[in-house]
Amino acid sequence: MAIRQRIRKMALSKALDKYYRVMSVHKRGHLQEFYRINVLKRSVLADKPMDEITSVDIANYRDSRLGASVSAQAGR
Protein backbone atom coordinates (compact mmCIF):
# COMPACT_ATOMS: atom_id res chain seq x y z
CA MET A 1 0.00 0.00 0.00
CA ALA A 2 2.95 2.36 0.52
CA ILE A 3 3.74 2.29 -3.20
CA ARG A 4 0.21 3.40 -4.09
CA GLN A 5 0.41 6.25 -1.59
CA ARG A 6 3.76 7.35 -3.01
CA ILE A 7 2.34 7.33 -6.56
CA ARG A 8 -0.65 9.41 -5.51
CA LYS A 9 1.59 12.02 -3.90
CA MET A 10 3.89 12.15 -6.95
CA ALA A 11 3.82 15.44 -8.83
CA LEU A 12 2.36 15.24 -12.31
CA SER A 13 5.64 16.36 -13.89
CA LYS A 14 7.54 13.47 -12.26
CA ALA A 15 4.86 11.02 -13.39
CA LEU A 16 5.05 12.34 -16.95
CA ASP A 17 8.84 12.00 -16.93
CA LYS A 18 8.54 8.42 -15.73
CA TYR A 19 5.86 7.63 -18.33
CA TYR A 20 8.05 8.98 -21.12
CA ARG A 21 11.13 7.10 -19.91
CA VAL A 22 9.36 3.76 -19.38
CA MET A 23 6.45 3.62 -21.83
CA SER A 24 6.53 6.26 -24.51
CA VAL A 25 10.02 5.59 -25.86
CA HIS A 26 8.79 2.23 -27.15
CA LYS A 27 6.02 3.75 -29.26
CA ARG A 28 6.25 5.00 -32.82
CA GLY A 29 4.74 8.35 -31.83
CA HIS A 30 7.09 8.98 -28.94
CA LEU A 31 8.36 12.24 -30.40
CA GLN A 32 4.83 13.71 -30.54
CA GLU A 33 4.23 12.52 -26.97
CA PHE A 34 7.50 14.17 -25.94
CA TYR A 35 6.25 17.53 -27.21
CA ARG A 36 2.85 17.10 -25.57
CA ILE A 37 4.44 16.10 -22.28
CA ASN A 38 6.67 19.18 -22.34
CA VAL A 39 3.66 21.42 -22.88
CA LEU A 40 1.92 19.82 -19.90
CA LYS A 41 5.05 20.17 -17.78
CA ARG A 42 5.03 23.93 -18.35
CA SER A 43 1.48 24.23 -17.02
CA VAL A 44 0.33 24.96 -13.49
CA LEU A 45 -0.81 21.35 -13.14
CA ALA A 46 2.73 20.00 -13.36
CA ASP A 47 3.63 20.94 -9.79
CA LYS A 48 0.49 19.52 -8.22
CA PRO A 49 0.43 16.04 -6.69
CA MET A 50 -1.67 13.74 -8.83
CA ASP A 51 -4.23 13.06 -6.10
CA GLU A 52 -4.94 16.81 -5.80
CA ILE A 53 -5.74 17.35 -9.48
CA THR A 54 -9.48 17.72 -9.97
CA SER A 55 -11.72 17.79 -13.00
CA VAL A 56 -11.98 21.57 -12.51
CA ASP A 57 -8.17 21.84 -12.83
CA ILE A 58 -8.26 19.83 -16.05
CA ALA A 59 -11.12 21.92 -17.44
CA ASN A 60 -9.22 25.13 -16.62
CA TYR A 61 -6.12 23.75 -18.35
CA ARG A 62 -8.20 22.82 -21.40
CA ASP A 63 -9.84 26.22 -21.52
CA SER A 64 -6.53 28.02 -21.26
CA ARG A 65 -5.09 25.90 -24.07
CA LEU A 66 -8.15 26.52 -26.25
CA GLY A 67 -7.95 30.26 -25.57
CA ALA A 68 -4.27 30.31 -26.51
CA SER A 69 -4.87 28.46 -29.77
CA VAL A 70 -7.81 30.65 -30.78
CA SER A 71 -5.83 33.85 -30.19
CA ALA A 72 -2.83 32.43 -32.08
CA GLN A 73 -5.02 31.60 -35.07
CA ALA A 74 -6.63 35.05 -35.04
CA GLY A 75 -3.28 36.65 -35.84
CA ARG A 76 -2.98 34.81 -39.14
C-alpha positions as CSV (number, residue, x, y, z in Angstrom):
1,M,0.0,0.0,0.0
2,A,2.9,2.4,0.5
3,I,3.7,2.3,-3.2
4,R,0.2,3.4,-4.1
5,Q,0.4,6.2,-1.6
6,R,3.8,7.4,-3.0
7,I,2.3,7.3,-6.6
8,R,-0.7,9.4,-5.5
9,K,1.6,12.0,-3.9
10,M,3.9,12.1,-6.9
11,A,3.8,15.4,-8.8
12,L,2.4,15.2,-12.3
13,S,5.6,16.4,-13.9
14,K,7.5,13.5,-12.3
15,A,4.9,11.0,-13.4
16,L,5.0,12.3,-16.9
17,D,8.8,12.0,-16.9
18,K,8.5,8.4,-15.7
19,Y,5.9,7.6,-18.3
20,Y,8.1,9.0,-21.1
21,R,11.1,7.1,-19.9
22,V,9.4,3.8,-19.4
23,M,6.4,3.6,-21.8
24,S,6.5,6.3,-24.5
25,V,10.0,5.6,-25.9
26,H,8.8,2.2,-27.1
27,K,6.0,3.7,-29.3
28,R,6.3,5.0,-32.8
29,G,4.7,8.4,-31.8
30,H,7.1,9.0,-28.9
31,L,8.4,12.2,-30.4
32,Q,4.8,13.7,-30.5
33,E,4.2,12.5,-27.0
34,F,7.5,14.2,-25.9
35,Y,6.2,17.5,-27.2
36,R,2.8,17.1,-25.6
37,I,4.4,16.1,-22.3
38,N,6.7,19.2,-22.3
39,V,3.7,21.4,-22.9
40,L,1.9,19.8,-19.9
41,K,5.1,20.2,-17.8
42,R,5.0,23.9,-18.3
43,S,1.5,24.2,-17.0
44,V,0.3,25.0,-13.5
45,L,-0.8,21.4,-13.1
46,A,2.7,20.0,-13.4
47,D,3.6,20.9,-9.8
48,K,0.5,19.5,-8.2
49,P,0.4,16.0,-6.7
50,M,-1.7,13.7,-8.8
51,D,-4.2,13.1,-6.1
52,E,-4.9,16.8,-5.8
53,I,-5.7,17.4,-9.5
54,T,-9.5,17.7,-10.0
55,S,-11.7,17.8,-13.0
56,V,-12.0,21.6,-12.5
57,D,-8.2,21.8,-12.8
58,I,-8.3,19.8,-16.0
59,A,-11.1,21.9,-17.4
60,N,-9.2,25.1,-16.6
61,Y,-6.1,23.8,-18.4
62,R,-8.2,22.8,-21.4
63,D,-9.8,26.2,-21.5
64,S,-6.5,28.0,-21.3
65,R,-5.1,25.9,-24.1
66,L,-8.1,26.5,-26.2
67,G,-8.0,30.3,-25.6
68,A,-4.3,30.3,-26.5
69,S,-4.9,28.5,-29.8
70,V,-7.8,30.6,-30.8
71,S,-5.8,33.8,-30.2
72,A,-2.8,32.4,-32.1
73,Q,-5.0,31.6,-35.1
74,A,-6.6,35.0,-35.0
75,G,-3.3,36.7,-35.8
76,R,-3.0,34.8,-39.1
